[in-house]
Amino acid sequence: MSECFHSHGSNLTNADMHVEHSQRVSGLLDNDKEDVDTFISRFSFEYPRQMDLESFETSVSKVVGSLEHAEGSLLLHSGRHVMFQKQDESGVLTDDDASSKVTKRVMRSSGSPRMGVLVSRTEHCLIDLLNRIRSGDLNVTIPFVISNRNREGSSGGCTHVRRSLDQLEIPYYHVPHGGRNRADWEQDIRDIVGTHGERTDFLVLARYMQILSGDFLRSYNGPIINIHHGLLPSFKGANPYRQAFDAGVKLIGATSHFVTEDLDEGPIIEQRIERVSHRDTIKSFRRKSEDLEAMALHEAVRSYTENRVTMVKGRTVIFT
């Protein structure tokens, strides 16, 4: 890989590697079952604007193809372009070449990663993402925001979130769910996603309090990142802050994970925790929990868009 970067005038700025040893080594696999060590490499690099990106990707493919007896992932990230890995039907990262057991990420030709956002009533995660995009802290583009909540003010004006979206020229779509069957409003979401020309690279559920069906996940066929109000699998369902308060927990947290058909059981990307005590109230529980949710979600988005995330045997490996 070093020669590959050098031959195209690129500068390697960071290299990180991880080897996931086979379960046989750790005594967790029967000797009559096949298993191999998995290697994962992540490279950050800078390259000149005149570099032939197509030629560079071809060179990377040749390196990957030469590793015919290896299994693992190759993650590449640069300041102006992000490599994306293809996904399987569940949206979980997987090999993109059936002839090779080494996964490589496919380069976007230009621009920032495109992230569609779905949100319900609670806005703190969306507001945090918008603020970080506005300040340049997150290098992503939001082509649309979809919500089951109408954010038009009673006097005809727009809410704070709508004003922020208007300033950033991000379209907002209200898709009502009340009195409608799931297939109809999910089709509305598909139609919106499909009207925005270039495909979104992934979706984010920024406290979107609706369950997306397996049919929707398969039809979108891309990564979807969710934020869960707790350290999974605890305190599922309604009013998690009350559940945690009543249980007298001493640590609260938030979990960001990939969405799969198994509710709240997708591979974990990021978790945040904070200590609480008997002096906390429901109000302070909620405030602390919402802060943790916003932090966990934006760090999960950052990790994914900077190619720090890959999958090994059903779980995530995150490079820091």
C-alpha positions in Angstrom: 0.0 0.0 0.0 2.9 2.4 0.7 4.1 2.0 -2.8 0.6 2.5 -4.1 0.3 5.8 -2.4 3.8 6.9 -3.4 3.3 6.1 -7.1 0.3 8.3 -7.2 1.9 11.3 -5.5 -0.1 10.8 -2.2 1.2 11.2 1.3 0.3 8.6 3.9 -0.6 10.5 7.1 -1.8 7.6 9.4 -1.9 3.9 9.3 -3.7 1.6 11.8 -4.1 -2.1 11.9 -5.9 -4.8 13.8 -5.9 -8.6 13.7 -9.0 -10.4 14.9 -7.7 -13.8 15.9 -9.7 -16.9 15.1 -11.9 -18.4 17.8 -9.9 -21.5 17.7 -6.9 -19.6 19.1 -9.0 -18.4 22.0 -10.5 -21.8 22.5 -14.0 -20.9 21.4 -14.1 -22.9 18.2 -14.2 -26.7 17.6 -11.2 -28.0 15.8 -13.2 -29.5 13.0 -14.6 -26.1 12.0 -12.8 -23.8 9.6 -11.8 -20.3 10.9 -9.0 -17.9 9.9 -7.5 -14.8 11.4 -9.0 -11.5 10.0 -6.9 -8.5 9.4 -8.1 -4.9 9.2 -6.1 -2.0 7.9 -7.0 1.7 7.8 -5.0 4.3 6.0 -5.4 8.1 6.0 -3.8 10.0 3.2 -3.5 13.3 1.3 -3.3 13.5 -2.4 -2.9 16.2 -5.1 -6.0 17.6 -6.8 -4.7 16.4 -10.2 -4.4 12.8 -9.1 -6.2 10.3 -11.4 -8.7 8.9 -8.9 -9.8 6.1 -11.2 -6.2 5.0 -11.7 -5.6 5.1 -7.9 -8.7 2.9 -7.2 -7.5 0.4 -9.9 -4.1 0.3 -8.1 -5.8 -0.3 -4.7 -7.9 -3.1 -6.3 -4.7 -4.8 -7.5 -3.3 -4.7 -4.0 -6.5 -6.2 -2.6 -6.6 -8.8 -5.4 -3.0 -9.9 -4.6 -4.1 -10.9 -1.1 -5.9 -14.0 -2.3 -5.4 -16.1 0.9 -6.2 -13.3 3.3 -9.5 -12.3 4.9 -10.2 -8.8 6.2 -10.9 -5.2 5.4 -9.1 -2.3 3.9 -10.4 1.2 4.9 -9.1 4.3 3.2 -9.9 7.9 4.2 -8.7 11.3 2.9 -9.6 14.9 3.7 -11.6 15.6 0.5 -12.9 12.2 -0.4 -14.3 9.3 1.6 -14.2 5.6 0.7 -17.5 3.7 1.1 -17.8 0.0 1.4 -20.7 -1.8 -0.3 -23.4 -3.3 1.9 -25.4 -6.5 1.9 -29.2 -6.4 2.1 -29.3 -5.7 5.8 -27.2 -2.6 5.3 -24.4 -4.1 7.3 -20.9 -3.7 5.8 -19.7 -6.6 3.8 -17.3 -7.8 1.1 -17.8 -6.0 -2.3 -16.0 -8.5 -4.4 -17.0 -12.2 -4.4 -13.6 -13.2 -5.8 -11.8 -11.7 -2.8 -12.2 -12.1 0.9 -10.6 -8.7 1.4 -13.1 -5.8 1.7 -12.1 -2.5 0.2 -14.1 0.7 0.2 -15.3 2.4 -3.0 -14.4 6.0 -3.5 -17.0 8.8 -3.9 -16.0 10.7 -7.0 -16.6 14.1 -5.3 -18.3 15.9 -2.4 -19.2 15.0 1.1 -21.1 11.9 2.2 -24.8 12.4 1.8 -26.8 11.6 5.0 -30.6 11.6 5.0 -32.2 12.3 8.4 -35.4 11.1 9.9 -36.7 12.7 13.2 -39.8 12.7 15.3 -40.8 15.1 18.1 -37.5 15.3 20.1 -35.0 17.6 18.3 -31.8 17.6 20.4 -29.9 15.1 18.2 -30.9 16.8 14.9 -29.9 20.2 16.3 -26.5 18.9 17.4 -25.9 17.5 13.9 -26.9 20.8 12.2 -24.7 22.8 14.5 -21.7 20.6 13.8 -22.3 20.7 10.1 -22.7 24.5 10.2 -19.4 24.9 12.1 -17.5 22.4 9.8 -17.0 19.9 12.5 -18.9 17.2 10.6 -18.1 16.8 6.9 -21.5 15.6 5.7 -24.3 16.9 3.5 -28.0 16.5 4.5 -30.1 16.4 1.4 -33.4 16.2 3.3 -35.0 15.8 6.7 -38.2 13.7 7.1 -40.5 13.8 10.1 -43.8 12.5 11.2 -44.3 15.8 13.1 -45.6 19.0 11.4 -43.3 21.8 12.5 -45.3 24.7 11.2 -46.1 27.2 13.9 -49.7 27.8 14.9 -49.4 31.4 13.6 -48.0 30.2 10.3 -44.4 30.7 11.3 -41.7 28.0 11.5 -40.1 26.4 14.5 -36.5 26.9 15.4 -35.5 23.7 13.6 -37.3 24.7 10.5 -35.5 28.1 10.5 -32.2 26.3 10.9 -33.0 24.0 8.0 -34.0 26.9 5.8 -30.7 28.7 6.6 -28.8 25.6 5.5 -31.1 25.1 2.5 -32.1 21.6 3.7 -35.7 20.6 2.6 -38.0 19.4 5.3 -40.8 16.9 4.6 -43.7 16.1 6.9 -44.9 12.5 6.5 -47.9 12.0 8.8 -48.4 8.5 10.2 -51.7 8.9 12.1 -54.5 6.8 10.7 -52.3 5.4 7.9 -50.9 2.0 7.5 -47.2 1.4 7.6 -46.8 0.5 3.9 -48.3 3.9 2.8 -46.1 6.2 4.9 -43.0 4.1 4.3 -43.7 4.4 0.5 -43.8 8.2 1.0 -40.4 8.1 2.6 -39.0 6.0 -0.3 -40.4 8.5 -2.7 -38.7 11.4 -1.0 -35.4 9.6 -0.8 -35.7 8.8 -4.5 -36.5 12.4 -5.6 -33.1 13.7 -4.5 -31.1 12.7 -7.5 -27.8 11.2 -6.2 -28.4 8.4 -3.8 -27.9 9.0 -0.1 -24.9 7.2 1.3 -26.7 6.4 4.5 -29.7 7.4 6.7 -29.7 8.5 10.3 -32.6 8.1 12.7 -32.1 11.1 15.0 -34.7 10.0 17.6 -37.1 8.9 15.0 -39.6 7.0 17.1 -41.0 4.7 14.5 -40.0 1.2 13.6 -39.0 0.7 10.0 -40.1 -2.6 8.5 -37.9 -5.3 7.0 -39.3 -4.4 3.6 -38.2 -0.8 3.9 -34.7 -1.8 5.1 -34.3 -4.2 2.1 -35.6 -1.7 -0.4 -33.3 1.0 0.9 -30.4 -1.4 0.9 -27.9 0.9 2.6 -26.6 1.6 6.1 -29.1 3.2 8.6 -27.7 4.5 11.9 -29.9 4.8 14.9 -29.6 6.4 18.4 -31.0 4.5 21.3 -31.8 6.1 24.6 -29.9 3.8 26.9 -27.1 1.3 27.1 -28.6 -1.6 25.1 -30.4 -3.7 25.9 -31.7 -2.0 29.0 -34.8 0.2 29.3 -36.5 -0.4 25.9 -39.9 1.1 25.1 -41.7 4.2 26.3 -40.3 6.7 28.9 -36.8 5.2 29.3 -35.8 8.1 31.6 -38.6 7.2 34.1 -37.6 3.5 33.9 -34.0 4.3 34.6 -34.9 6.7 37.4 -37.3 4.2 39.1 -34.7 1.5 38.8 -32.2 3.7 40.7 -29.4 3.2 38.1 -26.0 4.7 38.9 -24.9 4.9 35.2 -26.9 6.2 32.3 -25.9 6.1 28.7 -26.8 6.1 25.0 -26.1 3.7 22.2 -25.7 4.4 18.5 -26.0 1.3 16.2 -26.7 0.1 12.7 -30.3 -0.7 12.1 -31.3 -4.3 11.3 -34.5 -6.2 11.3 -33.9 -7.2 14.9 -35.2 -4.3 16.9 -32.4 -2.4 18.7 -30.0 -5.3 18.2 -27.9 -4.0 15.3 -24.0 -3.8 15.5 -23.0 -1.1 18.0 -21.0 1.9 16.7 -20.7 4.2 19.7 -21.8 4.3 23.4 -21.6 7.1 26.0 -22.1 6.9 29.8 -22.4 9.3 32.7 -22.7 8.7 36.5 -25.9 9.7 38.3 -27.0 9.6 41.9 -30.0 9.9 44.2 -29.6 13.7 44.0 -30.7 13.6 40.3 -34.2 14.4 39.3 -36.2 13.3 36.3 -35.3 16.7 34.7 -31.6 16.2 35.2 -31.9 12.6 34.0 -33.4 13.7 30.8 -30.9 16.6 30.3 -27.9 14.3 30.9 -29.4 11.5 28.7 -30.2 13.8 25.8 -26.6 15.2 25.9 -25.3 11.6 25.8 -27.6 10.7 22.9 -26.4 13.7 20.9 -22.7 12.9 21.6 -23.1 9.2 20.7 -24.9 9.9 17.5 -22.5 12.5 16.1 -19.5 10.4 17.0 -21.1 7.4 15.3 -21.7 9.5 12.2 -18.1 10.8 12.3 -16.7 7.3 12.7 -18.7 6.0 9.8 -18.0 8.9 7.4 -14.3 8.8 8.2 -14.1 5.1 7.4 -13.3 4.1 11.0 -16.0 1.3 11.1 -16.0 -2.2 9.8 -17.5 -5.5 10.6 -15.9 -8.7 11.9 -18.0 -11.7 12.5 -21.2 -9.7 13.2 -19.7 -7.0 15.4 -18.0 -3.7 14.8 -14.4 -2.8 14.9 -13.9 1.0 15.4 -10.6 2.7 14.8 -10.1 5.8 17.0 
